[in-house]
């Protein structure tokens, strides 16, 4: 019997490729997509994609979507509490496994496994330790289409926000410093996947404005009150605007 599984869905390329492989693996029965939402702005956390586009993604894939509603900048204690409550609910519905698109961040993998084990879940990482350049080529060869919706400004400038990942993008990445990961695994960029083999039809959208924003890491309980504040991190966001079936833009 296949493991009843949820897939942690960001809407980006890594989660899309993880879903593609999981759907082909008879050991896992993916029954739901789980996404964290910034409830203040109704957008996918970190990626900044509008909630309505996330919903359209799920519909076009054909899987139910569950949203984890978060405050604008939750601390880890609050995030863990809300996630714990969500996982308890999923456990009561018969889910036993949680799938991620992580590739090589060991600390993150360990954190996920430890948190899930407390709720009786197992974690599965179908892309784990694969070469990220190979993954990006596989992604394109399979026919996936995606657009950069967020870039870390000190690594990728404004011109990268709103670009599609294609062969020219790969060439441009090869000219950047070696520490820039081809899949953006270190947070260099985030994407929105709008077509590919897991979709029944493409997600329709138009490209909106680009916005620069800065964020500081929130202090946690136990942090030294006198410790200097961390320097803000800057990001370029490219807004995507949903389009109705008849072609009218939703504002």
C-alpha positions as CSV (number, residue, x, y, z in Angstrom):
1,X,0.0,0.0,0.0
2,X,1.3,3.4,-0.9
3,X,2.1,6.0,1.8
4,X,-0.5,8.7,2.1
5,X,1.6,11.8,1.5
6,X,1.4,15.6,1.4
7,X,3.8,17.6,-0.7
8,X,5.2,20.8,0.6
9,X,4.4,23.1,-2.3
10,X,6.0,26.4,-2.8
11,X,4.8,26.8,-6.4
12,X,8.4,26.8,-7.6
13,X,10.5,24.5,-9.7
14,X,12.0,22.3,-7.0
15,X,8.6,21.4,-5.5
16,X,7.3,20.9,-9.0
17,X,10.1,18.5,-9.9
18,X,9.7,16.7,-6.5
19,X,6.0,16.3,-7.3
20,X,6.7,15.0,-10.7
21,X,9.0,12.2,-9.3
22,X,6.6,11.5,-6.4
23,X,3.6,11.0,-8.7
24,X,5.6,8.4,-10.6
25,X,6.8,6.6,-7.4
26,X,4.3,3.8,-6.5
27,X,5.4,4.0,-2.8
28,X,3.8,7.4,-2.4
29,X,0.2,8.5,-2.9
30,X,0.3,12.3,-3.0
31,X,-3.1,13.5,-1.8
32,X,-2.6,17.2,-1.0
33,X,-0.3,20.2,-1.5
34,X,0.6,22.2,1.5
35,X,1.7,25.9,1.2
36,X,2.6,28.6,3.7
37,X,0.7,31.9,3.0
38,X,1.5,35.4,4.3
39,X,-2.0,36.1,5.6
40,X,-1.3,39.9,5.7
41,X,-0.8,40.1,1.9
42,X,-2.4,36.9,0.7
43,X,0.8,35.8,-1.0
44,X,3.0,32.7,-0.8
45,X,5.7,33.3,1.8
46,X,9.1,34.3,0.5
47,X,8.0,33.8,-3.1
48,X,5.5,36.7,-3.0
49,X,3.1,35.0,-5.5
50,X,-0.6,35.9,-5.2
51,X,-2.8,33.4,-3.4
52,X,-5.2,33.3,-6.3
53,X,-2.4,32.1,-8.7
54,X,-1.4,29.4,-6.1
55,X,-5.0,28.2,-6.2
56,X,-5.0,28.2,-10.0
57,X,-1.8,26.1,-9.9
58,X,-3.4,23.5,-7.7
59,X,-6.5,23.4,-9.8
60,X,-4.5,22.9,-13.0
61,X,-2.5,20.2,-11.4
62,X,-5.6,18.5,-10.0
63,X,-4.6,18.2,-6.3
64,X,-6.3,19.7,-3.3
65,X,-4.5,22.6,-1.7
66,X,-4.1,23.2,2.0
67,X,-2.9,26.6,3.2
68,X,-0.8,27.3,6.3
69,X,-1.8,30.9,7.2
70,X,1.1,32.8,8.8
71,X,1.5,36.3,10.1
72,X,3.7,38.6,8.1
73,X,7.0,37.8,9.9
74,X,6.4,34.9,12.3
75,X,9.2,33.8,14.7
76,X,10.3,30.2,14.8
77,X,8.3,29.4,17.9
78,X,5.1,30.7,16.3
79,X,5.8,29.0,13.0
80,X,6.5,25.6,14.7
81,X,3.2,25.9,16.7
82,X,1.1,26.6,13.6
83,X,2.9,23.9,11.6
84,X,2.5,21.4,14.4
85,X,-1.3,22.0,14.6
86,X,-1.5,21.6,10.8
87,X,0.4,18.3,10.9
88,X,-1.8,17.0,13.7
89,X,-4.8,17.6,11.6
90,X,-3.3,15.9,8.6
91,X,-2.3,12.9,10.7
92,X,-5.9,12.5,11.9
93,X,-6.9,12.3,8.2
94,X,-4.5,9.4,7.6
95,X,-1.5,11.1,6.1
96,X,1.9,9.6,7.2
97,X,4.6,11.1,4.9
98,X,5.6,14.6,4.0
99,X,7.5,15.3,0.7
100,X,10.0,18.1,0.1
101,X,12.0,19.5,-2.8
102,X,15.1,20.2,-0.7
103,X,18.4,19.3,-2.4
104,X,21.5,19.6,-0.2
105,X,20.8,21.8,2.9
106,X,21.7,19.3,5.7
107,X,20.5,21.4,8.6
108,X,17.2,22.0,7.0
109,X,16.7,18.4,6.2
110,X,17.5,17.4,9.8
111,X,15.1,20.1,11.2
112,X,12.3,18.8,9.0
113,X,12.8,15.2,9.9
114,X,13.0,15.9,13.7
115,X,9.9,18.1,13.7
116,X,7.9,15.6,11.6
117,X,9.0,12.6,13.8
118,X,7.4,14.4,16.8
119,X,4.1,14.1,15.0
120,X,4.6,10.5,13.7
121,X,5.4,11.6,10.1
122,X,8.3,10.4,7.9
123,X,10.0,12.7,5.4
124,X,10.8,12.0,1.8
125,X,13.3,14.0,-0.4
126,X,13.2,12.8,-4.0
127,X,15.8,15.3,-5.2
128,X,18.2,14.9,-2.3
129,X,21.9,15.2,-3.2
130,X,21.3,15.4,-6.9
131,X,23.5,17.7,-9.0
132,X,21.7,21.0,-9.2
133,X,22.8,21.7,-12.8
134,X,21.6,18.3,-13.9
135,X,18.3,19.0,-12.1
136,X,17.8,22.2,-13.9
137,X,18.5,20.6,-17.3
138,X,16.1,17.8,-16.4
139,X,13.4,20.3,-15.5
140,X,13.7,22.0,-18.9
141,X,13.9,18.7,-20.8
142,X,10.7,17.5,-19.2
143,X,8.9,20.6,-20.6
144,X,8.4,22.6,-17.4
145,X,8.1,26.3,-17.7
146,X,8.8,28.8,-14.9
147,X,9.5,32.4,-14.2
148,X,11.7,34.1,-11.5
149,X,9.4,35.9,-9.0
150,X,12.0,36.8,-6.3
151,X,15.8,37.3,-6.4
152,X,18.2,38.0,-3.6
153,X,19.4,41.5,-4.6
154,X,23.1,41.1,-3.6
155,X,23.4,38.0,-5.8
156,X,21.0,38.6,-8.8
157,X,20.0,42.1,-9.8
158,X,16.7,43.5,-10.9
159,X,17.2,42.2,-14.4
160,X,16.8,38.6,-13.3
161,X,13.4,39.2,-11.7
162,X,10.7,38.3,-14.2
163,X,13.0,36.1,-16.4
164,X,12.0,32.7,-17.6
165,X,14.4,29.8,-16.9
166,X,15.6,28.7,-20.2
167,X,18.9,27.8,-21.9
168,X,19.9,31.5,-22.0
169,X,19.3,31.7,-18.3
170,X,21.6,28.8,-17.8
171,X,24.3,30.5,-19.8
172,X,24.0,33.6,-17.7
173,X,24.2,31.7,-14.5
174,X,27.5,30.1,-15.6
175,X,29.0,33.5,-15.7
176,X,28.2,34.3,-12.1
177,X,30.4,33.4,-9.0
178,X,30.6,29.7,-8.2
179,X,28.7,30.1,-4.9
180,X,25.5,31.0,-6.9
181,X,23.6,27.7,-7.0
182,X,21.9,26.8,-10.4
183,X,18.7,25.8,-8.5
184,X,18.9,28.7,-6.1
185,X,19.1,26.3,-3.2
186,X,20.8,28.9,-1.0
187,X,17.9,31.3,-1.5
188,X,19.4,33.1,-4.5
189,X,16.0,33.1,-6.3
190,X,12.5,31.7,-6.2
191,X,10.2,30.7,-9.1
192,X,6.6,30.2,-10.1
193,X,6.0,27.1,-12.3
194,X,3.1,27.6,-14.8
195,X,3.3,24.7,-17.2
196,X,4.8,21.2,-17.5
197,X,4.0,17.5,-17.3
198,X,2.2,17.7,-14.0
199,X,-0.3,20.3,-15.3
200,X,-3.6,19.6,-17.1
201,X,-3.3,23.1,-18.7
202,X,-1.0,26.1,-18.2
203,X,-1.6,28.8,-15.5
204,X,-2.5,32.1,-17.3
205,X,-1.0,35.3,-15.9
206,X,0.6,38.6,-17.0
207,X,3.8,40.1,-15.6
208,X,3.3,43.1,-13.3
209,X,5.7,45.6,-11.7
210,X,9.0,44.9,-10.0
211,X,9.4,45.9,-6.3
212,X,12.4,46.0,-4.1
213,X,11.9,45.1,-0.4
214,X,14.2,44.6,2.6
215,X,13.7,42.2,5.5
216,X,15.3,41.6,8.9
217,X,15.5,38.3,10.6
218,X,13.1,38.4,13.6
219,X,14.7,37.9,17.1
220,X,13.7,34.8,18.9
221,X,13.1,34.2,22.6
222,X,16.4,33.9,24.4
223,X,18.3,36.2,21.9
224,X,20.6,38.8,23.6
225,X,18.6,42.0,23.7
226,X,21.9,44.0,23.4
227,X,23.1,42.1,20.3
228,X,23.4,44.3,17.2
229,X,20.5,44.0,14.8
230,X,21.2,42.0,11.7
231,X,21.6,43.9,8.5
232,X,18.5,43.8,6.3
233,X,18.4,41.5,3.3
234,X,17.2,43.0,0.0
235,X,15.0,41.2,-2.5
236,X,13.6,42.0,-6.0
237,X,10.0,40.8,-6.5
238,X,8.3,40.5,-9.8
239,X,4.5,40.6,-9.4
240,X,2.4,38.2,-11.4
241,X,-1.2,39.2,-12.2
242,X,-3.9,36.5,-12.6
243,X,-6.0,36.4,-15.8
244,X,-9.6,35.2,-16.0
245,X,-10.7,32.7,-18.6
246,X,-12.1,35.4,-20.8
247,X,-8.9,37.3,-20.6
248,X,-9.9,40.1,-18.2
249,X,-7.2,41.0,-15.7
250,X,-8.0,40.6,-12.0
251,X,-6.8,43.6,-10.1
